[in-house]
Amino acid sequence: MGFNFMTAAEAASLIKDGEIIGLSGFTPAGSPKAVTAELAKIAEEKHARGEQFQVGIITGASTGDSCDGALSRAKAIRFRAPYTTNTDFRKAVNNGEINYTDIHLSQVAQRLRSGFLGHVGTAIIEACDITEDGRIFLTAGVGITPTIARLADRIIVELNAAHSKNIIGMHDLYEMERPPYRNPIPIVRPSDRIGLPYIQVDPSKIVGIIEVNMLDEARGFHASDPTTDRIGQNVAEFLASDMRRGIIPSTFLPLQSGVGNIANAVLSALGKNPNIPAFEMYTEVIQNSVIQLIKEGRIKFGSTCSLSVTNDCLQEIYDDIDFFRDKLVLRPSEISNCPEVVRRIGVITMNTAIEADIYGNVNSTHICGTKMMNGIGGSGDFTRSAYISIFSCPSTAKGGCVSSIVPMVSHLDHSEHSVNVIITEQGVADLRGKSPMERAKTIIENCAHPDYKQLLWDYLKISTKGQTCHCLSAALGMHQTFINKGDMRLTDWSEF
């Protein structure tokens, strides 16, 4: 059969008001770009005529501005899950304009299969190649693509010439069965392959192919600074110490790392530390720093859901594919983030926090408990099942006006039961095996900024005694002081 080639505008016109669309990719890597931008134009035109037009969007993770940004500005999103990093989207969510559902990324595909999130009408999938018998070869990110391709009524393919066909063979695409009695995930090392290098679909479901040549809307990250460098060194020294004590095997263990400048600084420090052997990664996102460490021989293999790298770095991978082919694999998010696999192979997880409290609870999603930043992403998938779970952050923010160590987190994403280690540029708090009060003393002493240490000690003095000590009227006092006065250092416990 022959496919129907069309423009992005023609493809967008097939999507109806109220429909749920599923998108390929994970971060801007592998996300469609052309059809969603045209969909935003349709929404603007209809709204100008006084007509209703909004869609629901389900993705693997974040996308690029041509999706989340354009559709948010066009007020075209009714519902969105599970994660995003777009500024315009964030503003719309915090203004109550979009119904946003924050979901652990490993759970999205299963929730779709189970019918929790509604029915996907259209799947929009970026591909580097497609065959007439319905084999779709993906690009730099996977996400929930196998699931939306199977569940959707219709499929639109953005055939993107900006992505080299050299990437064919790098994917390992496997979809889990629905419960009950489903099979174990047969991965015992990061390099194991269990699926196919392509997605097989019914060709009759492919209603249109759009030929594009569009680079990924790759995000840049701030360069490292003395604070992030010190955090990276603290993480590396802590892991090297655990290896010397025999807690970590001499061969080391696979690592998971979050996204951003702190993650890059941590990986750089690990790569430079002579006491840490070359290691593997089992993670959801690979950034430029990982590619550099693979080239240097410090990372032996990387299992991921997304090559969330700059376009220059991605082209370097494509151009040197013979070197990278046996060192990288791209998986769906329900496999890359699968707690079963994370627990089995002993992944050490490293994620960032917005704030942590003195007992080891972590907030990774909301500013002052109300303003959503990005979402929980995959941090929960990895943290709960980790061999060692680490959270890091600078000890202060907003020029020192905000302490990242507080009496009680203003929003809870990761409880003290899952968090093993907290690390700031000030030091390391190893919480393993400690009681709540022992944790509090360790975190305040080792991780809090000097400007806030006495304030936190004073909080404990006014707290009601118990297994976990708190003064409930003052527990969020530092947050309230920041809201009222703009500086947590001005907190006066007597006011609460």
Backbone torsions as a table, in degrees:
resi	resn	phi	psi	omega
1	MET	NA	153.6	176.9
2	GLY	-101.6	140.7	179.7
3	PHE	-81.5	158.1	179.6
4	ASN	-93.7	106.1	177.4
5	PHE	-85.0	137.4	-176.5
6	MET	-150.3	173.6	176.0
7	THR	-83.1	163.7	177.5
8	ALA	-61.8	-36.7	179.7
9	ALA	-65.6	-41.4	178.1
10	GLU	-64.0	-39.4	178.8
11	ALA	-66.4	-42.5	-179.6
12	ALA	-62.5	-32.2	-178.7
13	SER	-67.3	-14.9	178.3
14	LEU	-77.4	-15.4	-175.9
15	ILE	-90.2	130.4	-172.8
16	LYS	-103.0	157.8	175.6
17	ASP	-55.8	134.5	178.0
18	GLY	86.4	-7.4	-177.6
19	GLU	-72.1	151.4	170.8
20	ILE	-100.1	126.7	177.4
21	ILE	-112.8	143.1	176.6
22	GLY	-110.3	138.2	-174.9
23	LEU	-118.7	143.4	174.9
24	SER	-74.6	174.6	173.0
25	GLY	92.6	173.9	-177.5
26	PHE	-158.1	110.3	-159.2
27	THR	67.7	-172.9	177.7
28	PRO	-60.8	-17.6	179.3
29	ALA	-65.5	120.5	177.0
30	GLY	80.9	1.0	-179.7
31	SER	-81.7	143.3	175.1
32	PRO	-66.5	153.0	-172.6
33	LYS	-130.7	-34.0	-171.8
34	ALA	-83.0	-47.9	-174.2
35	VAL	-67.7	-41.2	-178.7
36	THR	-65.7	-35.7	177.2
37	ALA	-64.3	-38.7	177.5
38	GLU	-71.0	-33.0	177.5
39	LEU	-63.6	-37.0	176.7
40	ALA	-62.8	-38.5	178.0
41	LYS	-64.6	-40.8	178.0
42	ILE	-61.1	-44.0	179.7
43	ALA	-60.7	-44.2	-179.9
44	GLU	-62.0	-42.1	179.6
45	GLU	-64.9	-43.8	-179.5
46	LYS	-66.8	-41.8	179.3
47	HIS	-63.2	-36.2	179.0
48	ALA	-64.8	-26.9	178.0
49	ARG	-90.5	2.8	-179.3
50	GLY	82.1	15.1	-179.6
51	GLU	-95.9	152.2	178.1
52	GLN	-82.8	135.5	171.0
53	PHE	-158.0	110.1	172.9
54	GLN	-146.3	152.3	178.5
55	VAL	-127.8	162.3	168.4
56	GLY	-95.3	145.7	-177.4
57	ILE	-129.8	129.8	175.2
58	ILE	-126.5	128.2	-175.2
59	THR	-131.0	178.8	173.2
60	GLY	-77.6	-39.6	178.5
61	ALA	-160.9	-134.3	177.5
62	SER	-75.3	170.2	175.4
63	THR	-129.9	-160.8	175.8
64	GLY	-101.8	179.9	-177.6
65	ASP	-65.2	-29.3	179.9
66	SER	-68.8	-9.9	173.6
67	CYS	-109.3	-80.0	-174.7
68	ASP	-60.9	-39.6	-178.9
69	GLY	-70.3	-53.7	-177.4
70	ALA	-62.0	-43.4	-178.1
71	LEU	-71.0	-33.0	176.6
72	SER	-67.3	-45.1	-179.9
73	ARG	-64.2	-29.9	178.3
74	ALA	-85.3	1.0	-177.8
75	LYS	53.4	44.2	-175.0
76	ALA	-103.9	1.6	-177.1
77	ILE	-107.2	120.4	174.8
78	ARG	-89.0	-41.4	-173.8
79	PHE	-143.4	144.3	-179.1
80	ARG	-149.1	137.9	172.8
81	ALA	-148.7	151.6	2.2
82	PRO	-115.9	-7.7	-168.7
83	TYR	-158.7	145.5	176.9
84	THR	-156.2	160.1	176.9
85	THR	-125.6	6.9	-173.5
86	ASN	-77.9	133.7	-177.3
87	THR	-64.6	-44.0	-179.3
88	ASP	-66.0	-39.2	176.4
89	PHE	-62.7	-44.6	-178.7
90	ARG	-59.6	-43.9	178.8
91	LYS	-61.2	-42.5	-178.9
92	ALA	-64.9	-40.5	178.6
93	VAL	-63.5	-47.3	-177.5
94	ASN	-71.0	-16.6	173.4
95	ASN	-90.6	1.2	179.0
96	GLY	78.1	19.3	-177.0
97	GLU	-90.1	-18.7	-178.0
98	ILE	-129.4	135.3	173.3
99	ASN	-83.0	105.6	-175.0
100	TYR	-109.3	129.1	178.0
101	THR	-112.4	119.2	-178.5
102	ASP	-92.9	117.5	-172.7
103	ILE	-128.8	142.1	169.5
104	HIS	-55.9	130.6	-170.8
105	LEU	-64.3	-30.2	179.1
106	SER	-67.5	-17.4	-173.8
107	GLN	-95.3	-10.4	-171.3
108	VAL	-63.5	-47.9	-177.0
109	ALA	-61.6	-43.5	179.7
110	GLN	-65.4	-39.1	179.0
111	ARG	-65.1	-33.6	174.2
112	LEU	-66.4	-47.7	-179.8
113	ARG	-61.3	-32.1	-177.6
114	SER	-84.5	-6.1	177.7
115	GLY	85.4	12.0	-177.9
116	PHE	-70.1	-27.2	-169.6
117	LEU	-111.1	12.5	-179.5
118	GLY	90.4	-178.2	-174.9
119	HIS	-100.5	130.4	178.1
120	VAL	-81.5	117.1	177.8
121	GLY	-80.1	-48.5	-176.4
122	THR	-128.9	132.8	170.4
123	ALA	-103.9	129.8	176.0
124	ILE	-111.5	117.9	-169.7
125	ILE	-125.1	128.0	172.9
126	GLU	-85.2	134.5	-178.2
127	ALA	-138.6	156.7	172.7
128	CYS	-99.1	-16.6	178.3
129	ASP	-161.1	159.2	177.9
130	ILE	-152.0	143.5	178.0
131	THR	-110.7	159.4	-175.8
132	GLU	-67.8	-19.2	176.8
133	ASP	-88.5	9.6	171.7
134	GLY	92.9	22.9	174.2
135	ARG	-89.8	120.5	180.0
136	ILE	-108.6	122.8	179.5
137	PHE	-101.8	118.9	-172.2
138	LEU	-80.1	176.1	-179.6
139	THR	-106.4	-125.6	-167.3
140	ALA	-89.7	-2.8	178.4
141	GLY	-144.8	151.2	-175.2
142	VAL	-113.5	-62.9	-178.1
143	GLY	65.3	-128.9	-176.7
144	ILE	-102.8	20.4	-172.4
145	THR	-56.0	-45.6	179.9
146	PRO	-57.6	-36.6	-177.2
147	THR	-74.1	-45.6	-179.3
148	ILE	-68.2	-32.2	178.3
149	ALA	-64.0	-35.8	-179.3
150	ARG	-79.8	-37.2	-173.2
151	LEU	-84.6	-28.1	-172.6
152	ALA	-67.5	149.3	174.8
153	ASP	-68.2	-36.6	-176.4
154	ARG	-143.5	155.8	-178.0
155	ILE	-126.5	132.2	170.8
156	ILE	-111.7	130.5	-177.8
157	VAL	-112.2	125.0	169.4
158	GLU	-93.6	104.8	-179.0
159	LEU	-86.0	103.5	-166.2
160	ASN	-103.1	109.1	-178.6
161	ALA	-71.0	-11.0	177.5
162	ALA	-70.3	-17.1	178.1
163	HIS	-102.9	125.7	-178.1
164	SER	-69.6	143.6	173.4
165	LYS	-69.5	-6.3	175.5
166	ASN	-59.4	-22.2	-178.2
167	ILE	-74.0	-13.7	179.3
168	ILE	-58.8	130.1	-177.4
169	GLY	102.4	-12.6	-179.4
170	MET	-84.8	-15.6	-178.0
171	HIS	-88.3	149.0	173.7
172	ASP	-130.8	94.2	-168.0
173	LEU	-103.4	118.7	-173.2
174	TYR	-143.2	129.7	179.0
175	GLU	-112.4	130.7	-179.2
176	MET	-71.5	151.2	174.7
177	GLU	-75.8	164.8	172.4
178	ARG	-79.4	148.3	174.6
179	PRO	-64.4	160.3	4.3
180	PRO	-94.6	174.4	171.7
181	TYR	62.2	30.7	178.6
182	ARG	-75.4	160.7	-174.0
183	ASN	-75.1	152.6	171.9
184	PRO	-61.8	155.8	174.3
185	ILE	-83.3	112.7	-170.7
186	PRO	-81.5	58.2	176.1
187	ILE	-116.6	121.8	177.3
188	VAL	-119.8	-6.5	173.9
189	ARG	-147.8	152.9	-174.9
190	PRO	-55.9	-28.9	-175.7
191	SER	-85.8	-4.4	-179.6
192	ASP	-63.1	141.5	176.2
193	ARG	-115.7	136.9	-174.4
194	ILE	-131.9	-4.5	-173.6
195	GLY	-129.7	-150.8	-177.4
196	LEU	-109.4	158.7	178.1
197	PRO	-85.2	5.7	-178.8
198	TYR	-148.2	167.9	172.7
199	ILE	-101.6	130.1	177.3
200	GLN	-99.1	122.3	178.1
201	VAL	-127.8	163.2	172.1
202	ASP	-69.7	117.5	-176.7
203	PRO	-57.7	-26.8	-178.4
204	SER	-67.5	-18.4	178.3
205	LYS	-78.3	-16.3	-177.9
206	ILE	-82.2	104.3	-173.8
207	VAL	-90.8	-14.0	-179.6
208	GLY	-168.3	146.0	174.2
209	ILE	-123.0	129.8	179.5
210	ILE	-113.0	122.1	178.3
211	GLU	-88.3	122.5	-179.0
212	VAL	-133.6	167.0	172.5
213	ASN	-140.6	82.2	-171.1
214	MET	-131.2	122.7	177.9
215	LEU	-67.5	153.8	173.3
216	ASP	-61.1	144.3	178.3
217	GLU	-84.1	64.4	-172.3
218	ALA	-63.6	140.3	178.8
219	ARG	-90.0	138.7	172.1
220	GLY	-92.8	155.4	178.7
221	PHE	-122.2	152.0	179.2
222	HIS	-62.1	146.3	174.8
223	ALA	-65.2	157.2	178.3
224	SER	-65.1	157.1	178.5
225	ASP	-136.4	176.1	-177.8
226	PRO	-55.9	-33.5	-179.7
227	THR	-69.4	-50.6	-179.0
228	THR	-67.3	-34.8	176.8
229	ASP	-62.0	-41.1	-179.5
230	ARG	-68.5	-37.8	175.2
231	ILE	-60.3	-45.3	178.8
232	GLY	-59.4	-43.4	178.6
233	GLN	-64.0	-39.6	178.8
234	ASN	-63.1	-41.6	177.9
235	VAL	-63.2	-47.8	-177.8
236	ALA	-62.1	-43.0	-179.7
237	GLU	-67.0	-36.7	177.5
238	PHE	-63.7	-46.4	-178.7
239	LEU	-67.9	-37.7	176.9
240	ALA	-63.6	-37.9	177.7
241	SER	-64.6	-43.8	178.5
242	ASP	-63.4	-33.6	177.8
243	MET	-69.5	-40.5	177.8
244	ARG	-62.2	-33.8	-179.9
245	ARG	-80.1	-5.6	179.9
246	GLY	85.2	2.7	177.8
247	ILE	-70.4	-37.6	171.5
248	ILE	-102.9	132.5	-179.9
249	PRO	-58.1	154.6	-178.4
250	SER	-63.1	-23.2	176.3
251	THR	-79.5	-5.1	-176.0
252	PHE	71.5	-177.2	-177.7
253	LEU	-133.3	159.4	177.9
254	PRO	-63.0	147.9	-179.3
255	LEU	-114.2	146.6	166.6
256	GLN	-117.3	139.6	179.9
257	SER	-135.2	140.8	175.4
258	GLY	-73.8	-164.6	-174.1
259	VAL	-111.1	144.6	171.6
260	GLY	125.0	-176.3	-174.3
261	ASN	-70.1	-32.0	176.4
262	ILE	-67.2	-43.8	178.5
263	ALA	-59.8	-42.5	178.7
264	ASN	-63.8	-39.6	179.5
265	ALA	-66.0	-39.3	178.8
266	VAL	-63.7	-47.9	-178.7
267	LEU	-64.4	-38.2	177.2
268	SER	-61.2	-43.2	179.6
269	ALA	-65.6	-38.9	177.7
270	LEU	-64.5	-40.1	179.8
271	GLY	-65.4	-32.0	-177.7
272	LYS	-85.6	-17.1	-174.9
273	ASN	-75.0	116.6	-175.6
274	PRO	-69.6	-15.2	-178.7
275	ASN	-86.7	-5.4	179.6
276	ILE	-107.4	121.8	-178.5
277	PRO	-72.1	168.5	174.2
278	ALA	-56.5	138.4	-171.9
279	PHE	-132.1	172.7	177.3
280	GLU	-109.9	163.3	176.4
281	MET	-125.0	137.4	169.3
282	TYR	-126.0	99.1	-165.6
283	THR	-145.3	177.2	-179.2
284	GLU	-98.7	-26.3	-176.6
285	VAL	-138.8	134.0	173.7
286	ILE	-111.9	129.3	-179.5
287	GLN	-109.1	177.8	-177.8
288	ASN	-52.9	-39.4	-176.7
289	SER	-59.7	-35.6	179.0
290	VAL	-68.3	-43.3	179.3
291	ILE	-59.8	-41.0	178.7
292	GLN	-63.6	-41.1	-180.0
293	LEU	-70.1	-30.0	173.4
294	ILE	-65.1	-43.6	179.1
295	LYS	-62.5	-33.3	-179.3
296	GLU	-83.6	-4.6	-179.7
297	GLY	82.0	7.6	-179.0
298	ARG	-85.0	-24.9	170.6
299	ILE	-113.6	125.9	-175.5
300	LYS	-84.8	-33.0	-176.8
301	PHE	-159.6	146.8	177.5
302	GLY	-131.1	116.8	172.1
303	SER	-99.2	129.4	-172.5
304	THR	-151.4	173.2	172.7
305	CYS	-103.2	-16.1	-170.6
306	SER	-157.0	135.6	168.0
307	LEU	-91.8	81.0	-176.6
308	SER	-88.3	68.0	-174.3
309	VAL	-116.7	169.5	174.2
310	THR	-67.1	160.4	-177.8
311	ASN	-65.2	-34.0	176.2
312	ASP	-63.2	-42.5	-180.0
313	CYS	-66.4	-41.3	179.2
314	LEU	-62.6	-41.8	178.5
315	GLN	-63.5	-35.3	177.0
316	GLU	-61.6	-40.1	176.8
317	ILE	-63.6	-46.5	179.8
318	TYR	-60.9	-41.3	-177.0
319	ASP	-71.2	-25.4	-177.8
320	ASP	-118.2	42.4	-172.4
321	ILE	-63.0	-29.9	179.1
322	ASP	-62.7	-32.4	177.0
323	PHE	-75.4	-42.4	-171.9
324	PHE	-85.9	-17.0	-170.0
325	ARG	-59.4	-37.7	-178.8
326	ASP	-95.9	14.8	-179.3
327	LYS	-120.9	-3.9	-178.5
328	LEU	-138.3	147.0	170.5
329	VAL	-143.5	141.4	180.0
330	LEU	-110.9	126.1	-175.4
331	ARG	-123.6	162.1	168.9
332	PRO	-63.8	154.8	-175.6
333	SER	-65.1	-29.4	179.8
334	GLU	-72.4	-12.4	174.4
335	ILE	-100.7	-45.8	179.2
336	SER	-60.7	-30.9	-177.1
337	ASN	-108.4	14.2	-172.2
338	CYS	-67.6	117.1	179.7
339	PRO	-57.7	-32.8	178.5
340	GLU	-58.7	-46.2	-178.7
341	VAL	-71.5	-41.7	179.6
342	VAL	-56.9	-45.5	179.3
343	ARG	-67.0	-40.8	-175.1
344	ARG	-65.3	-46.0	-172.4
345	ILE	-92.2	-1.0	172.3
346	GLY	75.0	51.8	-177.2
347	VAL	-75.1	133.3	169.2
348	ILE	-88.8	121.6	-173.3
349	THR	-106.5	139.9	-176.7
350	MET	-134.3	110.1	-178.0
351	ASN	-131.2	167.2	-177.7
352	THR	-106.0	153.0	-179.3
353	ALA	-118.7	150.4	165.8
354	ILE	-77.0	-44.9	177.2
355	GLU	-155.0	156.7	173.4
356	ALA	-132.5	147.4	177.5
357	ASP	-98.6	175.6	-171.5
358	ILE	-69.7	-7.6	177.9
359	TYR	-105.6	-1.6	174.9
360	GLY	101.8	6.6	173.4
361	ASN	-78.9	145.8	-173.0
362	VAL	-125.5	136.0	171.2
363	ASN	-108.4	118.5	179.8
364	SER	-118.8	10.7	-172.4
365	THR	-131.9	-28.3	-169.3
366	HIS	-126.3	132.9	175.4
367	ILE	-82.4	125.2	-177.6
368	CYS	50.0	32.2	172.3
369	GLY	77.9	-5.4	-173.6
370	THR	-125.6	-37.7	-174.4
371	LYS	-92.1	112.1	179.8
372	MET	-66.8	135.8	174.7
373	MET	-91.5	-75.7	-177.3
374	ASN	-128.7	-35.9	-173.5
375	GLY	124.3	170.1	-175.4
376	ILE	-74.9	-23.1	179.1
377	GLY	59.1	-137.5	-179.6
378	GLY	-100.0	4.0	-174.2
379	SER	-60.2	-37.4	178.9
380	GLY	-70.4	-36.2	177.5
381	ASP	-55.0	-43.3	-175.2
382	PHE	-85.0	-40.2	-171.7
383	THR	-61.2	-48.8	-172.7
384	ARG	-64.2	-29.3	-175.1
385	SER	-105.8	8.7	-173.0
386	ALA	-70.2	152.5	168.2
387	TYR	-68.2	-46.2	169.1
388	ILE	-138.3	127.0	178.6
389	SER	-106.1	125.0	-176.5
390	ILE	-120.0	134.2	169.6
391	PHE	-120.2	136.3	180.0
392	SER	-130.8	155.2	176.6
393	CYS	-170.6	157.7	169.7
394	PRO	-63.7	149.8	-176.4
395	SER	-70.8	-20.4	177.9
396	THR	-137.0	164.9	174.9
397	ALA	-140.6	173.5	177.7
398	LYS	53.4	47.6	177.1
399	GLY	64.5	25.6	-179.8
400	GLY	95.1	-4.9	-178.5
401	CYS	-76.6	-15.0	-180.0
402	VAL	-124.0	131.1	172.0
403	SER	-92.2	132.9	175.8
404	SER	-80.8	-11.6	173.8
405	ILE	-106.9	119.3	-172.8
406	VAL	-131.6	164.5	178.0
407	PRO	-62.5	-41.2	179.1
408	MET	-145.4	131.8	179.5
409	VAL	-64.5	144.9	-178.8
410	SER	-80.7	-11.7	174.5
411	HIS	-153.9	136.5	-175.6
412	LEU	-107.0	122.2	173.0
413	ASP	-112.7	-36.2	-177.5
414	HIS	-132.2	119.0	-174.7
415	SER	-82.9	166.3	178.5
416	GLU	-56.8	-21.7	-178.8
417	HIS	-74.0	-18.0	-176.9
418	SER	-109.1	-17.4	-173.4
419	VAL	-95.1	119.2	-178.1
420	ASN	-93.2	-37.5	-171.2
421	VAL	-142.4	136.9	172.1
422	ILE	-119.9	133.1	-175.7
423	ILE	-133.2	128.0	169.9
424	THR	-122.1	-177.4	175.6
425	GLU	-67.0	-16.4	179.7
426	GLN	-77.1	-31.3	-178.3
427	GLY	161.6	-164.4	-172.2
428	VAL	-121.0	131.2	172.9
429	ALA	-112.9	104.9	176.7
430	ASP	-87.5	111.3	-172.0
431	LEU	-97.0	-1.5	-174.7
432	ARG	-64.0	126.2	176.3
433	GLY	76.9	8.4	-177.4
434	LYS	-99.3	147.7	174.1
435	SER	-73.3	167.1	179.1
436	PRO	-54.2	-44.1	-177.7
437	MET	-71.4	-32.9	174.5
438	GLU	-66.3	-38.5	176.8
439	ARG	-62.7	-44.6	-178.5
440	ALA	-58.9	-46.5	-178.8
441	LYS	-64.1	-38.7	-179.2
442	THR	-67.9	-43.5	-178.1
443	ILE	-67.6	-45.6	-179.8
444	ILE	-62.1	-46.7	-175.5
445	GLU	-68.6	-39.1	-170.6
446	ASN	-98.4	-27.2	-170.2
447	CYS	-115.6	-25.7	-177.2
448	ALA	-72.2	148.5	175.5
449	HIS	-70.2	146.6	179.9
450	PRO	-54.4	-31.0	178.9
451	ASP	-64.1	-20.1	-172.9
452	TYR	-116.2	-7.6	-176.3
453	LYS	-57.8	-51.9	-176.5
454	GLN	-64.6	-35.6	178.0
455	LEU	-60.9	-40.3	179.5
456	LEU	-73.0	-39.4	175.1
457	TRP	-61.3	-39.9	-179.9
458	ASP	-66.3	-33.7	176.7
459	TYR	-60.9	-43.5	179.1
460	LEU	-61.2	-33.9	-179.1
461	LYS	-65.3	-32.6	-178.5
462	ILE	-92.3	0.0	-175.8
463	SER	-80.5	148.6	173.4
464	THR	-68.5	132.3	-176.6
465	LYS	-72.6	143.9	178.8
466	GLY	179.4	-171.2	176.8
467	GLN	-62.2	-37.5	170.5
468	THR	-123.8	117.9	-173.2
469	CYS	-88.4	130.9	176.8
470	HIS	-148.9	150.6	164.7
471	CYS	-108.4	101.7	-170.7
472	LEU	-60.8	-33.7	179.9
473	SER	-71.6	-19.1	-176.8
474	ALA	-112.9	-2.9	-170.9
475	ALA	-58.1	-34.6	177.5
476	LEU	-107.2	23.0	-177.0
477	GLY	-64.1	-35.8	179.1
478	MET	-66.9	-38.1	176.8
479	HIS	-65.0	-44.0	-178.4
480	GLN	-65.6	-36.1	176.8
481	THR	-63.9	-40.9	177.9
482	PHE	-62.3	-43.6	179.0
483	ILE	-62.4	-41.5	-176.4
484	ASN	-80.3	-39.4	-169.8
485	LYS	-119.3	-10.7	177.5
486	GLY	82.3	8.0	-177.7
487	ASP	-157.8	116.8	-179.6
488	MET	-63.8	-22.8	-178.3
489	ARG	-66.7	-14.5	179.9
490	LEU	-87.9	7.1	-178.1
491	THR	-62.2	130.6	175.5
492	ASP	-120.5	107.9	-174.5
493	TRP	-61.4	-23.8	-179.7
494	SER	-66.5	-18.7	179.1
495	GLU	-74.9	-12.0	-176.1
496	PHE	-113.9	NA	NA
